[in-house]
Amino acid sequence: MDNESVYKRIQDFFGNMDNISLLENPVDVTVQMQYFDLSGKVRGKQSNKEILAHKDDLFNSEITIAKKKKLLAQMAGIPSPEIYRTLETYAKQPDETLKEWAQLALQENKLLLESDLLECPQVFISTGLGGKGHKLRYFVVLFNRVGGNLQPFQQKIVHEEMEDALKRHNSELEEVHFMDNYTTMRVVVPLTSDLTRVFREGIDECNQFGNFLSNDFIVTNMKELSSTEIKEALDTKNEALSELEDDFPSIEEE
């Protein structure tokens, strides 16, 4: 199936996206997995009345972090304005180690409350880098065709052309950083956008001014990659190209 068909099916599935809620703030994917795993284990074990009676334990410094995690997961599953206000208050000044747990609980409870009040199921989408409105946040790496830093005029071209390409797709460039051998960007792109098309267009526009960017790039919404992880990806790419050249040796003239 080609990319156009894939994204058409995504658009058909989500419709007008009025019932979609994105987790806006970045939350580590491992934390998300721990949160939803615990939620599945503890919900339904106690009545809503029993959980509601312990809601103020979130603000009690003598309650352990483990118990607060359990309470957050339980409270998030109760569609109650009182619960929502409690989670909202706690999320403003949570225990240091529970900032992300508080965000997840508040967002999930808000969604559940809206579903209950509107009598319309809501869809909750969470990624490591979060989102904005109906747009997901991505970390992007563009590779220089030749090693070393881009020249100042090339950096200007990348910034302007990538920003223009993103705007054409109702997307936004939040940050750009020029590093040795590569460029990193943080962007927000509509949920149903064809990512390959967005960044291919940007790279093609840049390369009209000197063909200085590689056609290869990395896009992820899981986390911002470290310089070590980017270097490993670059080394893997170069190794693959080297092996390909070995498979097709040059023809010597007779």
Buried (B, 14 or more C-beta within 10 A) or exposed (E): EEEEEEBBEEBEEBEEBEBBBBBBEBBEBEBBEBBBEBBEEBBEEBEBEEBBEBBEEBBEEEBEEEEBBBBBBBBBBBBBEEBBEBBEBBBEEBBEEBBBBBBBBBBBBBBBBBBEEEEEEBEBBBBBBBBEEBBBBBBBBBBBEEEEBBEEEBBEBBBEBBBEBBEEBEBBBEEBEBEEBBBBBBBBBBBBBBBEBBBBBBBBBBBEBEEBBBEBBBBBBEBBBEEEBBBEBBEEBEEEEEEEEEEEEEEEEE
